[in-house]
Amino acid sequence: MRKIVITGAAGLVGQNLVARLKSRPDLELVGIDKHAANVALFRQVHPEVRIIEADLAEPGAWSDCFSGADTVVINQAQIGGLFGEEFEANNVTATRHILAAIERHAVPYFVGISSSVVNSAADDFYTRSKTAQEKLFDASSVPHVTLRPTLMFGWFDRKHLGWLRRFMDRAPVFPIPGDGKFDRQPLYVGDFVSIIIAAIEQRKAGTFDISGLEQISYGELIGLIQEIVKPRARIVHIPYAMFWALLWLYAKFDKNPPFTTGQLEALVIPETFPVIDWPGEFGVKPTALRQALTETFLDPEFSKIVLSF
């Protein structure tokens, strides 16, 4: 039996990866996450899988679980937030501690989850910290693969499209900044975790940009979600400056807002990310965007499960 340790196990990618691997009798899964509420939810959804509640930015006994591990999936991430220290702690310091534990316990392979933002023109806490994290991956002598996904969606999506979909049910109108013609390449997390699994099985090495294969504007994407879920909200377009001001005001009352002015600024940058033949490279069949959105929002088992912020 091979042991796979997954950091950030109670988040979007971690929950989906565990959901797809936990039935395999040849694997022992161990998760680590610091978010107490989501760790509790993880234990409800995956009672058969061990998870350790720990802050990886702090040295601790959590590293003992790396003993005998076949693979570590370095997946913890600070994606949103208002304070640079949080991004530095979760994306850089924690990764440094994890890599030290991997070397100390002679783990033979790891999967490093980076982000497409390292190719982005954006300059924010997230971009800078993920760029620094990837440099740590590159400097490691342990065999590994680095994956750079674009914006992801799927089961357990607490931010991004999952939060937007839930907002559609709570509000009478759904605002879109400007004309909404900001190209996106959303990646279905179900496809991404299949790529992670393939990388582990094949012992892939190198750095791979994993972009959604279907390019769509933000406005069209929101319209497609509305068509699938049929929420109460009506889509309206508002000026970018007004949208920015509303997010700024919201952040004055919420210390951990689901969408920040920094993320809005990154959203409207006109850019696309590299597209490689990841279906051929990893042997993974891609899921069509409409089908993936339908599975995400209408699945009878997982679509109603909401993670905490």
N, C-alpha and C positions, 0 to 999 in steps of 0.2 A: 504494500500500500504506500502510495506517495503522499507526502504532506505538502499542501500548498497554503502558504500564509498570505492573507489579503489585507493590506492596510486600507483604511477608509472603507471598511467592509459594510458599514451601515448606510452608506450614501448611494447615489444613483447607480454607478457602475458596479460597486461592490455587491449591492443587493441583487442586481440582475445576474452577475456572475455566479453568485452562490445559488440562486434559483435554478440555474441551468446546469450546475455541477453537482449539487448535493445528492442526487440520486445515483451517482456513479460509485459502485462498491470498491473501486480501486483507488479512491482518493480520500484522504483525510483533510478536511478544510478547517482552518483556524482564521478567524477574523479579528481585527483590532480596530477600534474606533473610540474617539473621545466624547462623542455626542451622546449624552446619557439617554435622552428621550428616544433617539433613533436606535441606540443599542437595545433598549427595552423592546422596541417594535421588532427589531431583528430577531430577538429571542422568541417573540410570539409567532413570527412568520416562518422562522427556520429553527425550531426548537432542537433539532438533531445536530446543529452545528455549533461548535464552541466559539464564543466571541469574548474578547478581553476588552474591558473599558479602560483606556489609558490614553494619555496625552503623549504622542510620540516626539514632541518637541522637548520632552523631559526624559532623561535617562531613567530606566526603571526595570522592574522584573519582567516587563512585557517581552523583552528581548530573549528571554529563556525559551519562548515558544519557537524560536528559529532553529533550535537544536534539532537536527535530523530532517530539516525541511528540504524538499526537492526543488521548490520554486518559491520566490516571494514576488507578489504583484504589488508594486509600489504605487498606490492609487489614491492616498489621502490628498486632499486639495482644498485650499481656501480659494473659492471662486469669486464670491461677492463679499462686500463689506466696505467699511469706511476708514479703516485704520491699517496703515502699512505694516505695523508690527505683527498683525495677525497673518498677513500673507507671508512675511519673512519666517515666522515661527512654523506655520503648517506646511509651506511649500519648500522651504530651504533647510531650516534647522532640523525639522523632523526627518527629512530625506537624508541628511548627513548622519543622523543617529541610526537610521535604518540600514544604510550602507555599511556603517561600522559593525552593526550586528550581523549582517550577512557575511562579512569577512571573518568576524570572530568565530562564527559557527560553521564556516566553510560551506555555505549554501552554494550549490554549483551554478545557479541560474536565476536571473530575475527579469521581470517585465516592468519597464519604467513607463508610467503613463504621463506623458508630457501634454502639450496642447498646440493646436494650430496657431495660437497667438504668437508663438515664437517667430512666425513668418509675417506677423501683422505690423501695420504702420501705427497701431495704437501704442501709447506710452502711458501705462497705468500700473498700479500695484501688482495686478495679476500678471500682466505681460512681463514685467521685470522679474518677478519672483519665479515664474515658470521658466524663463530663459536661464536664470541662475540654477534652477533645479536640473535642467537638462545638461548643463555643464558638469554637474556632479555625476550624472549618469555617464557622460562621455569619459570622465576621468577614471571611472572604475575599471579595474582589471578583471572583474568577474564577468563571464559571458552573459550577455543580455541583449534585449531588443528594446528600442524606444519607439513608442507609438504616439503620434500627434493627431488626436481627433479634433474635428470641428465641433460646433454646437451640437450637443446630444439631446435626445428626448427618448422617452420610453416609460416603462413601469417605474414607479418610485421617483418620478421627476418632481422635486419639490420646488425648483426654481424654474427658469426658462419656460418652455412651452407648457409644462404641467401647471405652473402657477398661473400663466396667462389663460389657460383653459378654465381653471377654477374661477378666475376673476370674471370670465364671461357669464358665469351663472350667478354671481353675486351683484353685479352692477347692471344698470339699465343700458349703459353705453360702453363701448370698448374703444378707447382712443388709440389712434395710430399717428405717430409723429410725421408731419409733412405729407408727402405723397406716398410714403411707404415703399418706394422703389429702391430698397437697399438689398442687394443680392445676398442670399444666405445659401449655405450648403449643409442643411441639417443632416445629422448622422443618427440613424436608429441605433440605440444602445444594444438592442438584440444582436445586430450585425457586429457591433464593436466587440461585445464579449465573445462572440464566435471567433473573431480575429485573435483575441487574447488566448483563447483555448487552443487555436491552431498554432499560435506562436510557441506556446508551452510544449505542445506535442512535437513540433518540428524543430524546436530549439533554434528558432529564428534569431539572427543577429543583424544589427544595423538599425537605421532610423527610417521610419516610414510615416509619410503624411497620409492620414486616414480621413478623407473628406467624404461628405455625402455626395453621391453620384448625380443626384438631381438638383440642379441649381434653380432657385425660386426666390422671388422677391419677398421681403418681409410681409408686405401687404397681402400678396397672394397666399402666403403660408397661413396667415391669420384667417383669410377667407376660406381656405380649405378646411381648417379646423372647425370653423363655424358651420360649414356645410355638413361635416361628419357628426358633430355632437349636438347641433341645433340648440344652442343656448338661448337665454333670454336677452342677452346684450345685443344692441345694434352697433355696428361698426361706424365710427366717425373719425374724420381726419382733423387734427388740430395742429397749429403751428409748432415747429420744433422748439422755439424759445419758450412757449407756454408749457410744453411738455416737460422741458428741462426744469423750469421753475417749480412745477408741481412735484417732481421727484425730489428736488432740493428741499422743498417744504416738508414733504413726507418724511425725509430723513431726519428732520428736526424732532420728530415725535417717535421714530422707530430706530433703535440703535442697530438693528440688523435688517435693513429693508431688502425686499426680494429683488428690487431692481433699482440701480443707482444711476446718478448722473454720469459717472464714469462708464458704466455699461451702455448707456444711451449714446455717449460720444463714440464708443467703439462700434455700436450698431450701425451708425450712419456713414462710417468710412467706406467709400466705394472700392471694395477689393474682393478678390476671390482667392481661394487657396489651391495649392497643387492637387491634382487628381491623378492618382496612380491606379494601375490595374490591381487593386487589392483583392478583388474576387479571384483573379488568377494567381496572384502571389501567395495567398493564404488558403486557397481552396474553399472560399466562403461564398455562398450564393447570396447576393444582395436582395433585400426586401424592398419592393416598390414603395415609394413615399406614401401614397394613399393607404396602402395596406398596412404599413407600419404605424401610421397615425390611427387607423381604425383599431389595430391591436392594442395600441397604447391606451386609448381612451374608452374602449368598449369591452375590454377583456373582463369576463365575469369574476375572475379570481384576484387579479392584481390591480386593475385600473382604479379601484376605490381606495387603495392604500396610499396615504399621504404622509411623507416624512415631515419632521419638524425643521424649522429654520435654526 
